[in-house]
Amino acid sequence: MTSPAPARYLIRGAALLGRERADLLIADGIIAGVGQGLSSPGATVIDADGLVALPGMVDLHTHLREPGREDAETVETGTRAAARGGFTAVHAMANSTPVADTAGVVEQVYSLGRRAGWVEVRPVGAVTVGLGGTQLAELGAMADSRAGVRVFSDDGVCVSDPVMMRRALEYVKAFDGVIAQHAQEPRLTEGAQMNEGAVSAVLGLTGWPAVAEESIIARDVLLAHHVQSRLHVCHVSTAGSVEIIRWAKARGIRVTAEVTPHHLLLTDELVRSYNPVYKVNPPLRTGEDVQALREALADGTIDVVGTDHAPHPSEHKDCEWAQAAMGMTGLETALSVVQHTMISTGLMDWEGFARVTSRTPAVIGGLDQQGRPLAEGEAANVILVDPEARWVVDPDKMATMGRNSPFAGTELPGAVHATFFRGHPTVLNGRLNTPHPTAAEESPWTG
C-alpha cells in the first residue's frame, strides 16, 4: 500500500512557548522551517495569531484499559482523547487484563497504538507477574521487544516487598530502565476510603494516612541510591512526600516524580458530597498539600505532570461511595487544569509548562522524538493552544469512554486548537481530524 504524499502546513504567527511570534513550516513529518515571513507554495496555512505553539504533551501515566477492559476504554478511544488534550505520546499502564507482564502483551498494546495512529503509544511493563508482587515479570524480554519498554510499574498496586523492589531496580539498570512506584503501604491503607484527617473524622470514613505514601517513598529512594538505579514516583500527593523527594534529589539520588492535575487543584473537602467521582488513588488531600505540590512542580522537585487517566464504566462510579471504583479521567482536561493552577497563578510560564508536560516526561520515558525543541529539523510533534479560551467541561462530549471527570460543569481556561503528530494534524480547529496516514499500513495484531 502506498502512503499518500505528506501534506505541508504553514503555521503563521504563533507565540513559540508563549514568547516571540514566528512561523512554523511543517513538512515530511518534521519542522522544516522556523522564522518570520515564511512561504511554501501549496502548503495549508493556519492563522495562529493569539495561539501558543508548544511541543506535544507526553503522559507518563495513562490507563488505556485494553486488552480486557474494553468496557472502560480502548486504545482507540483513549488515544483520541489524548490527541484532543494536546498529547502526542502516552505511556499505557500495565494493569490491563491480562496484565502487561510479557513481551507478547506489550507488543499487542504497541501494535494497537500504531494502528490507531492518534498518538505514540509506549506500553509500561509490569514489575511483577500479574501485579502479584512475588515474582519479577519478563523485564528484559519486554525491553527487547518491538515495544521497547523502558518504564515498569505495578501501578494500582505497590511493590511493597523491599527485596522485590531492590531486585527490580537492579535488573533495569542493564537497559537504563526505570521503576515507577505506586507508593502505598498496603497495611496502612486496608479499607481506606479517603485522606485521613479532619474530614474523614467528620464523615466517619476510614482514613488513608499520608505516611502510607511517604514511608514507601523514603524506603525506595534509599534503595535506588543503594543500587544506583532510577526510581520514578507516581502521583505524589502529600507535602511530606515532596520533602522526602527534595531531600533525595539534594543528595544526588536518581529519583523523578509526577503529580496529577487533580492533585494540583482538588482537596478532600469535596468528599463531603459523597460523590464517587472524587474517589481516587491516592486520595484527594488537604489544601496545604495542594499548595506544596504546586510549589514543588514549579521549583523542579516534582518533575512532571502525569494524568493518571483512569476511565471506568458508569456502573462502577454511579453507586454508593464505599463500592465505587477509584479513579478519574484526565487526558482532555490536563492542559487546562495545569494552566489554571500553575500559569494563571504566576507559578509557571509556558516554557515551564513544556518542561513538565513534554520535555522531561519524554526524557524519563526514553522517547527521543518527543518533547523536542520547536526548531528546524526536529520531529513535528507540536500543539497550538488558545490560552484565552474558556470552556465548560462536559464529559458527554469527550472522546474518552469514561464519564468520571471530577471537573464536570467546571469552567476552565485554555483549549487545544491543533495537535500535530509526526507532522499530521490529528486535531484541527479544536476538533478531531484524522489519524496519522501511516496508521492504515499497520497490520492487525495476530498474537
C-alpha positions in Angstrom: 0.0 0.0 0.0 1.4 3.4 -1.0 1.1 6.2 1.5 -0.4 9.5 0.4 2.1 12.3 -0.2 2.6 14.1 3.1 0.9 17.4 3.4 2.6 20.6 4.3 1.4 23.1 6.9 2.5 26.7 7.4 1.6 28.0 10.8 1.7 31.7 10.8 2.4 33.9 13.8 2.3 31.5 16.7 3.9 32.5 20.0 6.6 29.9 20.5 6.5 28.7 24.1 4.4 31.8 24.8 7.2 34.2 23.8 8.3 35.6 20.4 6.0 35.1 17.4 7.2 33.2 14.4 6.1 31.0 11.5 6.5 27.2 11.6 6.7 25.2 8.4 5.8 21.5 8.8 6.7 19.1 6.0 7.6 15.4 5.7 7.0 14.9 9.4 9.5 17.5 10.6 9.7 21.2 11.3 11.1 22.3 8.0 11.4 26.0 8.9 11.1 28.5 11.7 11.2 32.2 11.2 9.4 35.3 10.1 7.5 35.6 6.8 8.0 32.0 5.7 6.3 30.8 2.5 5.7 27.5 0.9 3.5 27.2 -2.2 0.8 24.6 -1.8 1.0 24.5 2.0 -2.1 24.7 4.1 -1.9 27.9 6.0 -3.0 28.1 9.6 -3.5 31.5 11.2 -2.0 31.2 14.7 -2.5 34.8 15.8 -3.2 34.6 19.5 -2.1 31.0 19.8 0.8 29.5 21.7 3.0 26.8 20.0 4.3 24.1 22.2 5.9 20.6 21.8 3.2 17.9 22.0 2.5 16.8 25.5 3.7 13.4 26.8 1.9 11.5 29.5 3.9 9.0 31.6 0.7 7.7 33.3 -2.3 6.7 31.2 -4.7 3.8 31.7 -6.0 2.7 28.3 -7.6 -0.5 29.7 -7.1 -2.6 26.6 -6.7 -5.6 26.4 -9.5 -7.0 28.5 -11.3 -3.9 29.9 -12.8 -2.5 26.7 -16.0 -1.7 28.5 -14.0 1.1 30.2 -11.7 2.3 27.4 -9.8 1.1 24.3 -6.5 2.1 22.8 -8.5 3.8 20.0 -10.8 5.9 22.3 -8.1 6.7 24.8 -5.7 7.9 22.2 -8.4 10.0 20.5 -8.9 11.6 23.9 -5.1 12.1 24.2 -4.9 13.9 20.9 -7.8 16.2 21.8 -6.0 17.0 25.0 -2.8 18.0 23.2 -0.8 14.8 23.7 1.4 13.3 21.1 2.6 10.4 23.2 1.2 8.4 26.1 2.6 5.6 28.3 -0.1 2.9 28.8 -0.1 1.4 32.3 0.2 -2.4 32.7 -2.9 -3.2 34.8 -4.9 -4.5 31.9 -6.5 -7.9 31.6 -4.2 -9.8 31.0 -1.6 -7.8 32.8 1.1 -6.4 30.5 3.8 -8.6 32.1 5.1 -10.3 29.0 6.6 -9.3 25.7 3.5 -10.6 23.9 1.1 -8.3 25.8 3.2 -5.2 25.5 3.7 -5.8 21.8 -0.1 -6.1 21.4 -0.7 -2.7 23.1 2.1 -1.2 21.0 0.6 -2.5 17.8 -2.9 -1.3 18.7 -1.4 2.1 19.3 0.3 2.1 15.9 -2.9 1.0 14.2 -4.9 3.8 15.9 -2.5 6.4 14.7 -3.6 9.3 17.0 -0.5 9.5 19.3 2.6 7.4 20.0 1.8 4.7 22.5 4.6 3.3 24.6 3.5 0.4 26.9 4.5 0.3 30.5 5.5 -3.2 31.6 4.5 -4.7 34.9 7.3 -5.1 37.5 5.9 -8.4 38.9 3.9 -11.2 37.3 0.2 -10.4 37.4 1.0 -7.5 39.7 1.2 -10.1 42.4 4.4 -8.7 44.0 6.1 -12.1 44.4 7.9 -12.8 41.1 9.6 -10.4 38.7 8.0 -10.2 35.3 9.8 -10.6 32.0 11.5 -7.2 32.3 14.4 -7.9 29.9 12.1 -9.5 27.2 9.7 -6.5 27.3 12.7 -4.2 27.0 14.0 -6.1 24.0 10.5 -6.4 22.4 9.2 -4.4 19.5 7.5 -2.2 22.1 10.9 -1.2 23.5 9.6 -0.9 27.1 11.7 1.3 29.4 9.2 2.1 32.2 7.9 -0.6 34.5 5.2 -0.2 37.1 2.7 -2.3 39.0 0.6 0.9 39.3 -2.6 0.3 41.1 -0.6 -1.9 43.4 2.5 -1.0 45.4 5.7 -3.2 45.1 5.6 -3.4 48.9 8.3 -6.1 49.3 11.6 -4.3 49.7 13.6 -7.3 48.4 11.4 -7.4 45.2 11.8 -3.7 44.7 15.6 -3.9 45.1 15.8 -6.7 42.5 13.7 -4.8 40.1 15.8 -1.7 40.4 18.9 -3.7 39.9 17.5 -5.5 36.9 16.5 -2.5 34.9 20.0 -0.9 35.1 21.1 -3.1 32.3 19.0 -1.2 29.8 18.6 2.1 31.6 15.0 1.4 32.6 13.1 3.0 35.4 10.8 1.6 38.0 7.7 3.7 38.5 6.4 3.1 42.0 2.8 3.3 43.2 3.7 4.4 46.8 1.1 2.9 49.1 2.0 0.8 52.1 -0.9 -1.8 51.9 -1.1 -2.5 55.6 -1.6 1.2 56.4 -4.4 1.6 53.9 -6.6 -1.5 54.5 -10.2 -0.4 53.9 -9.2 3.2 53.4 -11.8 5.4 51.7 -10.3 8.9 51.7 -7.5 11.0 53.1 -7.0 10.6 56.8 -7.7 13.9 58.5 -10.4 16.2 59.8 -12.8 15.5 57.0 -12.5 11.7 57.3 -13.2 12.0 61.0 -16.3 14.0 60.5 -17.6 11.7 57.7 -16.7 8.5 59.5 -14.8 7.1 56.6 -11.7 5.0 57.1 -8.7 7.3 56.6 -5.8 6.9 54.2 -2.8 8.4 56.1 -0.1 10.4 54.3 2.6 8.3 55.9 1.4 5.3 53.9 2.8 7.1 50.8 5.7 8.8 52.4 7.1 5.7 54.1 7.4 3.8 50.7 9.0 6.8 49.0 11.5 7.1 51.8 12.4 3.4 51.6 12.6 3.4 47.8 14.8 6.4 47.4 17.3 4.7 49.7 17.0 1.5 47.7 17.6 3.4 44.5 20.6 5.1 46.0 22.0 1.8 47.3 21.8 0.1 43.9 22.4 3.3 41.8 19.3 2.9 39.7 16.4 5.0 38.5 13.2 5.5 40.5 10.1 7.3 39.4 7.4 8.1 42.0 3.9 8.0 40.6 1.1 10.6 41.6 2.8 12.3 44.5 0.0 13.7 46.8 1.4 14.9 50.1 3.6 17.7 51.4 5.7 15.1 53.3 6.4 13.2 50.1 7.6 16.4 48.5 10.1 16.9 51.3 11.4 13.4 51.0 11.9 13.8 47.3 13.6 17.1 47.8 16.0 15.6 50.3 16.8 12.7 47.9 17.5 15.0 45.0 19.8 17.1 47.1 21.9 14.0 47.7 22.1 13.1 44.0 19.7 10.1 44.2 18.3 9.3 40.8 14.6 9.9 41.6 11.9 11.6 39.5 8.3 12.3 40.4 5.0 13.2 39.0 1.8 15.0 40.1 -1.6 14.6 38.6 -3.7 17.6 37.5 -6.4 16.7 40.0 -4.0 16.8 43.0 -2.9 20.3 41.9 -6.5 21.6 42.3 -8.9 19.4 44.3 -9.0 18.8 48.0 -10.6 16.3 50.4 -13.3 18.8 51.3 -15.1 17.7 48.1 -15.6 14.3 49.6 -18.2 15.8 51.9 -20.6 15.5 49.0 -20.1 11.7 48.9 -19.9 11.9 45.1 -17.8 8.9 44.0 -16.3 11.0 41.2 -14.0 12.3 43.8 -12.8 8.9 44.9 -9.3 8.3 43.7 -6.0 6.6 44.5 -4.1 8.3 46.1 -6.9 10.2 47.7 -7.5 13.9 47.4 -5.5 15.6 50.2 -5.7 18.9 52.0 -5.3 22.5 50.8 -1.8 22.6 52.4 -0.8 19.5 50.4 -2.1 21.1 47.2 -0.1 24.2 47.7 3.1 22.2 48.5 2.6 20.2 45.3 2.2 23.3 43.1 5.4 24.8 44.6 7.3 21.6 44.1 6.2 21.4 40.4 7.3 25.0 39.9 10.7 24.6 41.5 11.5 21.2 39.9 11.2 19.0 42.9 8.4 17.3 41.1 9.5 16.7 37.6 6.4 16.1 35.5 2.6 16.2 35.3 1.1 12.7 34.8 -2.6 12.5 34.2 -3.3 9.1 35.8 -6.2 9.0 33.3 -8.4 6.2 34.8 -11.7 5.7 32.9 -14.4 3.5 34.4 -17.8 2.2 33.2 -20.6 4.3 34.7 -21.9 1.5 36.8 -18.5 1.4 38.6 -18.8 5.1 39.7 -22.6 5.7 39.8 -23.0 3.9 43.1 -22.5 4.3 46.8 -19.1 5.7 47.9 -17.8 2.5 49.5 -18.4 0.4 46.4 -17.2 2.9 43.8 -14.0 2.3 41.8 -11.1 4.7 42.4 -10.1 6.9 39.5 -10.7 10.0 37.4 -10.4 10.8 33.7 -7.8 13.4 32.8 -6.4 13.4 29.3 -8.8 16.1 27.9 -8.6 18.4 30.9 -4.9 18.2 31.9 -3.7 21.2 29.9 -6.5 23.5 31.2 -6.1 22.4 34.8 -2.3 23.0 34.7 -2.8 26.4 33.0 -5.4 27.3 35.8 -3.2 26.1 38.7 0.3 26.9 37.5 0.3 29.6 34.8 -2.7 31.7 35.8 -1.3 31.8 39.3 2.1 33.0 38.1 3.9 29.9 39.4 5.0 28.9 35.9 5.2 30.2 32.3 4.6 28.3 29.1 8.3 27.4 28.9 7.9 25.7 32.3 4.7 24.1 31.1 6.6 22.5 28.2 9.2 21.3 30.6 6.8 19.4 32.9 4.3 18.2 30.3 6.6 17.4 27.4 10.4 17.6 27.6 11.0 15.9 30.9 8.5 13.1 30.6 9.9 12.3 27.2 13.4 12.0 28.7 12.2 9.8 31.6 10.3 7.6 29.2 13.1 7.4 26.6 11.1 8.9 23.7 13.7 10.5 21.6 11.3 12.1 19.0 9.0 13.6 21.7 9.4 16.8 23.8 11.9 18.2 21.3 12.6 22.0 20.8 10.5 23.9 18.2 13.4 24.1 15.9 14.2 23.3 12.3 14.9 19.6 11.7 13.0 18.4 14.8 10.1 15.9 14.7 6.9 17.8 14.1 5.1 16.8 17.3 3.5 20.2 18.0 0.4 21.7 19.5 -1.3 25.0 19.2 -3.1 26.3 22.3 -5.5 29.2 22.7 -4.7 30.5 26.1 -7.6 32.9 26.2 -10.3 30.3 25.5 -12.8 29.4 28.2 -14.8 26.2 28.2 -17.1 24.2 30.4 -16.2 20.6 30.9 -19.0 18.2 29.6 -18.0 14.6 30.0 -20.6 13.5 27.5 -18.8 15.4 24.8 -15.4 13.9 25.5 -13.6 11.4 23.3 -12.8 9.1 26.2 -15.4 6.4 27.1 -15.0 7.4 30.7 -17.5 9.9 32.1 -15.9 10.1 35.5 -14.4 13.6 35.3 -14.1 15.5 38.5 -14.3 18.7 36.6 -17.8 18.2 35.0 -19.5 21.6 34.9 -16.4 23.5 35.7 -15.2 26.4 33.5 -11.5 26.0 32.7 -9.1 28.2 30.7 -7.1 27.2 27.6 -8.1 25.0 24.7 -6.2 22.9 22.2 -6.6 24.4 18.7 -4.4 21.9 16.9 -2.3 18.8 17.5 0.3 17.7 15.0 1.6 14.1 15.4 4.6 13.4 13.3 3.6 16.3 11.1 0.0 15.3 10.6 -2.9 17.2 12.2 -4.8 14.8 14.4 -6.8 17.8 15.8 -7.7 20.9 13.8 -9.8 23.9 15.0 -10.3 22.1 18.3 -11.9 19.0 16.7 -10.6 15.6 16.0 -9.3 15.4 12.4 -7.9 12.1 11.2 -5.2 9.7 12.5 -1.7 9.7 11.0 -1.9 8.3 7.4 0.6 5.5 8.1 -1.8 4.0 10.7 -3.7 2.2 7.9 -0.5 0.4 7.0 -0.2 -1.3 10.4 -1.1 -5.0 10.3 -3.6 -6.2 12.9 -2.2 -7.9 16.0 -2.3 -11.6 15.5 -0.9 -12.7 18.8 
